[in-house]
Amino acid sequence: MSKMKKRFKAINKLLDGMTTAKEKVIIGLYKKCFNEMYALLHKQYKQYQTDGILTFETMIKQNRLKKFETKMIQLLTMLNKDVGSTIYEHLQNVRLQGYYRSSWIIETMSKVKLGYRTVPTDVLEKSIEHNFTGLTLNDRLEKQRKEIIIRLRETVTRGLNEGQSIQKMSRAVQKDMGVSAGKANRIVRTESHRLIQQSTLESANHANKSGVIMVKEWNSSKDERVRQKHKANHRILNGKKIFVHEKFKQGSVKGDGCGMMGTASHDINCRCILSYEIERIEAKTHEELAKLTYEEWMKLRLAP
């Protein structure tokens, strides 16, 4: 494995670790919300239960159920806001880190002054909000908020009609929250992966246009989980090398790379990564660039 390929794999490992850590933060937010919801549910049982049973008939009196649902929705709305801001901040971070670290690697290994600049805010926001589903990040989170509200309403109403104990109902609520947390983390994982691959490709494309001609390689994770379906076979794509401006092709689908094929069958939960190699250099080189650390490069070479 070449030195450049190793360094690009290291970038992916670093940013993937950041994503895993952020998934744990999101799980923590869901646990906090569930604890608050359990306290709210416990209060209803304590006030209105008979022999440990809380019924639908009891809860519809004096708008008790409606008041409970209003408070539940408030908790879920706050959760959605916290999860959304957590995801957005993380996606901004991996997008920038992916671009800057890739640019540092390419410039110091090619020894060509490539004139990389900071990512403009509008470009950063556009890359985060873009998605093949046609829904923005906020749209997807709002859709998920509405889904969990409906699901929990059904769970609570069913539990009341069945005369469930607080233990049984809380387990059902916890299960619903777990499903929602899984969906939120799927968004984090899929979108982080897309932005990491997109940012490294943008860096390589910039270099390619500036005299450092580059190729990109599709790298699968080489385990039993690598998708090999007819519509999305990443085992076939593994090891495929093309110039950075070209498209990968698999069946009827064309795309710039891992997480950027434009279809759910290819992109959701994809773990493949792009690595890069310098094909040739058609620009003046500067030996002093080779020894710059990432921190030095950020300070000396990245233009505002």
C-alpha positions as CSV (number, residue, x, y, z in Angstrom):
1,M,0.0,0.0,0.0
2,S,1.4,3.4,-1.0
3,K,2.1,6.1,1.6
4,M,-0.6,8.4,0.2
5,K,-3.2,5.6,0.3
6,K,-2.3,4.9,3.9
7,R,-2.7,8.6,4.8
8,F,-6.1,8.8,3.2
9,K,-7.2,5.7,5.0
10,A,-6.0,7.3,8.2
11,I,-8.2,10.4,7.5
12,N,-11.2,8.1,7.1
13,K,-10.4,6.3,10.3
14,L,-10.1,9.5,12.3
15,L,-13.3,11.0,11.0
16,D,-15.2,7.7,11.3
17,G,-14.1,7.6,15.0
18,M,-15.6,11.1,15.4
19,T,-18.8,9.9,13.9
20,T,-19.0,6.9,16.3
21,A,-18.4,9.2,19.2
22,K,-21.2,11.5,18.0
23,E,-23.6,8.5,17.7
24,K,-23.0,7.9,21.4
25,V,-23.9,11.5,22.2
26,I,-27.2,11.1,20.3
27,I,-28.0,7.9,22.1
28,G,-27.4,9.9,25.3
29,L,-29.9,12.6,24.2
30,Y,-32.5,9.9,23.6
31,K,-31.9,8.3,27.0
32,K,-32.3,11.7,28.6
33,C,-35.6,12.3,26.8
34,F,-36.8,8.8,27.7
35,N,-36.1,9.4,31.4
36,E,-38.0,12.6,31.3
37,M,-40.9,10.8,29.5
38,Y,-40.8,8.0,32.1
39,A,-41.1,10.6,34.9
40,L,-44.1,12.1,33.2
41,L,-45.7,8.7,32.7
42,H,-44.9,7.8,36.3
43,K,-46.7,10.9,37.5
44,Q,-49.9,9.9,35.6
45,Y,-49.8,6.5,37.2
46,K,-49.2,7.8,40.6
47,Q,-52.1,10.2,40.4
48,Y,-54.7,8.3,38.5
49,Q,-54.0,4.5,38.7
50,T,-56.1,1.9,40.4
51,D,-54.3,-1.1,41.8
52,G,-51.4,-0.4,39.5
53,I,-53.5,0.0,36.4
54,L,-54.1,3.2,34.4
55,T,-57.0,3.0,31.9
56,F,-58.0,4.9,28.8
57,E,-61.3,5.9,30.4
58,T,-59.5,7.5,33.4
59,M,-57.1,9.4,31.2
60,I,-59.7,10.9,28.9
61,K,-61.4,12.6,31.8
62,Q,-60.6,16.3,32.2
63,N,-58.4,16.2,29.2
64,R,-55.7,14.3,31.1
65,L,-54.5,12.3,28.0
66,K,-54.4,15.4,25.8
67,K,-52.4,17.3,28.4
68,F,-50.0,14.3,28.7
69,E,-49.6,14.1,25.0
70,T,-48.9,17.9,24.8
71,K,-46.1,17.5,27.3
72,M,-44.8,14.4,25.5
73,I,-44.7,16.3,22.2
74,Q,-42.8,19.2,23.9
75,L,-40.2,16.7,25.1
76,L,-39.9,15.2,21.6
77,T,-39.7,18.6,20.0
78,M,-36.8,19.6,22.3
79,L,-35.1,16.3,21.5
80,N,-35.4,16.9,17.8
81,K,-33.9,20.3,18.2
82,D,-31.0,19.0,20.3
83,V,-30.4,16.0,17.9
84,G,-30.6,18.3,14.9
85,S,-28.0,20.8,16.2
86,T,-25.7,18.0,17.3
87,I,-25.9,16.3,13.8
88,Y,-25.4,19.6,12.0
89,E,-22.4,20.6,14.0
90,H,-20.8,17.2,13.5
91,L,-21.5,17.2,9.7
92,Q,-19.9,20.7,9.4
93,N,-16.8,19.4,11.3
94,V,-16.2,16.2,9.3
95,R,-16.8,18.1,6.0
96,L,-14.2,20.7,6.9
97,Q,-11.7,18.2,8.4
98,G,-12.0,15.9,5.4
99,Y,-11.3,18.7,3.0
100,Y,-8.5,20.4,4.9
101,R,-6.7,17.2,5.8
102,S,-6.9,15.9,2.2
103,S,-5.6,19.2,0.9
104,W,-2.7,19.0,3.3
105,I,-1.8,15.5,2.2
106,I,-1.9,16.3,-1.5
107,E,0.0,19.6,-1.3
108,T,2.8,18.3,1.0
109,M,3.2,15.0,-1.0
110,S,3.1,16.7,-4.4
111,K,5.1,19.6,-3.2
112,V,3.0,21.9,-5.5
113,K,1.5,25.1,-4.2
114,L,-2.2,24.5,-5.0
115,G,-3.8,27.5,-3.5
116,Y,-6.3,25.8,-1.2
117,R,-8.8,28.2,0.5
118,T,-11.1,28.0,3.4
119,V,-14.5,26.6,2.6
120,P,-17.1,29.4,2.3
121,T,-20.1,29.1,4.6
122,D,-22.7,28.9,1.8
123,V,-20.8,26.0,0.2
124,L,-20.6,24.3,3.5
125,E,-24.3,24.6,4.1
126,K,-25.2,23.6,0.6
127,S,-23.1,20.4,0.8
128,I,-24.8,19.4,4.1
129,E,-28.3,20.0,2.9
130,H,-27.9,18.3,-0.4
131,N,-29.1,14.7,-0.5
132,F,-30.4,12.3,-3.2
133,T,-33.7,11.8,-1.3
134,G,-34.8,15.3,-2.2
135,L,-35.2,16.2,1.5
136,T,-33.0,18.5,3.5
137,L,-31.5,17.4,6.8
138,N,-34.1,19.5,8.6
139,D,-36.9,17.9,6.5
140,R,-35.7,14.4,7.4
141,L,-35.4,15.2,11.1
142,E,-38.9,16.8,11.2
143,K,-40.3,13.8,9.4
144,Q,-38.8,11.6,12.0
145,R,-40.2,13.7,14.8
146,K,-43.7,13.4,13.4
147,E,-43.2,9.6,13.1
148,I,-42.1,9.1,16.7
149,I,-45.0,11.2,17.9
150,I,-47.5,9.1,16.1
151,R,-45.8,5.9,17.2
152,L,-45.7,6.9,20.9
153,R,-49.4,8.1,20.8
154,E,-50.3,4.7,19.5
155,T,-48.2,2.9,22.1
156,V,-49.6,4.9,25.0
157,T,-53.2,4.6,23.8
158,R,-52.8,0.8,23.3
159,G,-51.3,0.4,26.7
160,L,-54.1,2.3,28.4
161,N,-56.8,0.3,26.5
162,E,-55.0,-2.9,27.6
163,G,-54.6,-1.8,31.2
164,Q,-50.8,-2.2,31.1
165,S,-48.7,-1.7,34.1
166,I,-46.2,1.2,34.0
167,Q,-43.4,-1.3,33.7
168,K,-44.8,-2.8,30.5
169,M,-45.8,0.5,29.0
170,S,-42.4,2.1,29.7
171,R,-40.7,-0.8,28.0
172,A,-42.8,-0.3,24.9
173,V,-42.0,3.5,25.0
174,Q,-38.3,2.7,25.4
175,K,-38.4,0.4,22.4
176,D,-40.1,3.1,20.2
177,M,-37.4,5.6,21.3
178,G,-34.7,3.1,20.5
179,V,-36.1,2.7,16.9
180,S,-36.1,6.5,16.5
181,A,-32.5,6.8,17.9
182,G,-31.4,4.1,15.4
183,K,-32.9,6.1,12.5
184,A,-31.2,9.3,13.7
185,N,-27.8,7.6,13.9
186,R,-28.4,6.1,10.4
187,I,-28.7,9.7,9.2
188,V,-25.5,10.6,11.0
189,R,-23.5,7.6,9.7
190,T,-24.7,7.9,6.1
191,E,-24.4,11.7,5.8
192,S,-21.0,11.8,7.6
193,H,-19.7,9.2,5.2
194,R,-21.0,11.1,2.1
195,L,-19.5,14.3,3.3
196,I,-16.1,12.8,4.1
197,Q,-15.9,11.2,0.6
198,Q,-17.2,14.3,-1.1
199,S,-14.7,16.6,0.7
200,T,-11.7,14.4,-0.1
201,L,-12.8,14.3,-3.8
202,E,-13.2,18.0,-3.9
203,S,-9.7,18.4,-2.7
204,A,-8.3,16.0,-5.3
205,N,-10.3,17.7,-8.0
206,H,-8.8,21.0,-7.1
207,A,-5.3,19.6,-7.3
208,N,-6.1,17.9,-10.6
209,K,-7.2,21.2,-12.1
210,S,-4.0,22.8,-10.8
211,G,-1.4,20.5,-12.4
212,V,-1.4,17.5,-10.0
213,I,-3.1,14.8,-12.1
214,M,-4.8,12.3,-9.8
215,V,-6.6,9.0,-9.8
216,K,-9.1,7.7,-7.3
217,E,-9.6,4.2,-6.0
218,W,-12.7,2.5,-4.6
219,N,-11.9,0.6,-1.4
220,S,-14.4,-1.7,0.2
221,S,-14.1,-2.9,3.8
222,K,-13.4,-6.4,2.6
223,D,-15.7,-8.3,5.0
224,E,-18.9,-10.3,4.7
225,R,-21.0,-7.1,5.2
226,V,-19.8,-5.5,1.9
227,R,-22.9,-5.3,-0.3
228,Q,-23.0,-7.6,-3.3
229,K,-26.5,-7.2,-4.6
230,H,-27.3,-7.0,-8.3
231,K,-28.1,-3.2,-8.1
232,A,-25.2,-2.4,-5.8
233,N,-22.2,-4.7,-5.8
234,H,-19.3,-3.0,-4.0
235,R,-17.2,-6.1,-4.2
236,I,-17.0,-5.6,-8.0
237,L,-16.1,-1.9,-7.5
238,N,-13.3,-2.7,-4.9
239,G,-9.9,-1.8,-6.2
240,K,-11.3,0.1,-9.3
241,K,-9.1,3.0,-10.3
242,I,-10.1,5.9,-12.5
243,F,-9.2,9.6,-13.0
244,V,-10.7,11.8,-10.3
245,H,-13.0,13.6,-12.8
246,E,-14.5,10.3,-14.1
247,K,-17.5,8.4,-12.8
248,F,-17.6,4.9,-11.3
249,K,-20.1,2.7,-13.1
250,Q,-22.0,-0.3,-11.7
251,G,-24.9,-1.6,-13.7
252,S,-27.0,1.3,-14.8
253,V,-25.7,3.6,-12.0
254,K,-22.9,6.2,-12.3
255,G,-21.5,8.3,-9.5
256,D,-18.4,10.1,-8.2
257,G,-17.6,7.5,-5.6
258,C,-18.5,5.9,-2.3
259,G,-21.6,7.5,-0.7
260,M,-22.1,9.6,-3.9
261,M,-23.7,7.1,-6.3
262,G,-27.1,8.8,-5.9
263,T,-29.2,5.8,-5.0
264,A,-30.2,4.4,-1.6
265,S,-29.1,0.9,-2.5
266,H,-25.6,2.1,-3.0
267,D,-25.3,5.0,-0.4
268,I,-27.2,4.2,2.8
269,N,-24.8,2.6,5.4
270,C,-22.0,2.4,2.8
271,R,-18.6,1.9,4.5
272,C,-16.4,2.0,1.4
273,I,-13.9,4.8,1.1
274,L,-12.0,6.6,-1.7
275,S,-8.2,6.8,-1.7
276,Y,-6.0,8.7,-4.1
277,E,-2.7,8.6,-6.0
278,I,-0.7,11.1,-8.0
279,E,-0.5,10.0,-11.6
280,R,1.8,12.8,-12.7
281,I,2.8,16.4,-11.8
282,E,2.5,19.2,-14.4
283,A,3.4,22.1,-12.2
284,K,6.4,23.6,-10.4
285,T,7.4,21.8,-7.1
286,H,8.6,23.4,-3.9
287,E,10.6,21.1,-1.6
288,E,9.8,23.2,1.5
289,L,6.2,22.0,1.5
290,A,7.1,18.4,2.2
291,K,7.9,18.8,5.9
292,L,4.9,20.9,6.9
293,T,2.8,19.4,9.7
294,Y,-1.0,19.7,9.4
295,E,-1.0,22.6,12.0
296,E,1.8,24.4,10.1
297,W,0.0,23.9,6.8
298,M,-3.3,25.3,8.1
299,K,-1.5,28.4,9.4
300,L,0.9,29.0,6.5
301,R,-0.8,27.6,3.4
302,L,-4.6,27.8,3.8
303,A,-5.9,31.1,2.4
304,P,-9.0,32.8,3.8
